[in-house]
Amino acid sequence: MADVILEKVGKTYGKHRILSDFSVTIQDGECFTFLGPSGCGKTVILRLIAGFERLTDGRIFIGDQLVSSATDNIHLPPEARKIGMVFQDYAVWPHKSVSENIVYPLQMQKIEETAAKERTLAAIHLVNLTGLETRMPFQLSGGQQQRVALARALVSRPQVMLLDEPLSNLDANLREEMRFEITRLQKQTGVTILYVTHDQEVALAISDRVAVMDKTGRIRQVGPPDDIYEKPVDPFVFKFMGISNFIPIEYRDGRLFIRESDALIGCPVPEGDMDRLQSHELIAGCRPYDIELVHQEGHTQGKIQRVIYLGATIDYRVAVGRKILRVQQDVRDAGQGGVPFRTGDSVGLKFRDLKWFENRGIDAEEET
């Protein structure tokens, strides 16, 4: 298998620059996910690696081979890059059976017929489609069609697999099933996988490392899924990885308050950051489940503005001064003793965990 290295990669369409000075190294045998909002350039990155697009700037290596270089005018065609590609819409041929779809890359490589058949059957077995070799695509579920696409990409024994939002057209149960399948295939084959998605749950579930991209195409953080989720480097990553509250805090009379309110926050002052806190350079962040609602006094006081039942959880909007916070609690714990709070109730809020970020112009929409 192979490392994939992007060095100062840039891509421009006319006057519109998509990527600029983009550098990252994907290690041999890992599942690496580019995670970001729509339009940030994730798919463009895969197309540049695959050779479907030419670089405007920079270089791309697959293993030890330089496959693209803007300055040296090097551009290997896709078929020379030893990559497999799986698309969002499956891209299986409707007039070909399962076996015929999967064997096609080997026919293009002019692999001897017996060897091609053996490799095709092995790929079918690898993706758990044994017994469906003669089925046509219209006889398959969406998940089965995506397995055909995976097998077709694997059958040519690529060094690198490129997966472009391959699960977005599947229902929730199939998405979960296929996440496990992709993880299993990656571990079983050892192939390097580059995965593109805007779905945080998928990225956390399948990745060895994740690169979080912002809407400008810049990487904001790279790391293992637990680091990305638990140790976000800035407010953008924190917000993008899940529902979030941003709470403006001020220090008065030796205590912390929600800004422009008398609502006390029962948490310690961030060590060594008193000056930044007093000058409003820091903002606190927490997840909805990091806040507990209680009846007792002596905690941050708020009033329930809205209650939404979500099955396993109850979602609250709670007004604290002028700030609206989002709180989620397990339905069994809501309201203590199984009696949920109701709209209009006065409540106490206990903050289990606050993260501190530089307040770089977080606007009102981000704060709520």
PyMOL commands that set and color helices and strands:
alter all, ss='L'
color gray80, all
select helices_A, chain A and resi 42-50+78-80+98-108+113-126+137-139+142-154+172-189+200-206+225-230+235-240+274-278+288-290+364-367
alter helices_A, ss='H'
color red, helices_A
select strands_A, chain A and resi 4-13+16-26+31-35+57-62+65-69+74-75+83-86+160-164+192-197+209-213+219-223+245-247+249-252+255-258+282-286+291-294+300-309+313-320+323-330+346-351+355-358
alter strands_A, ss='S'
color yellow, strands_A
deselect
rebuild
show_as cartoon
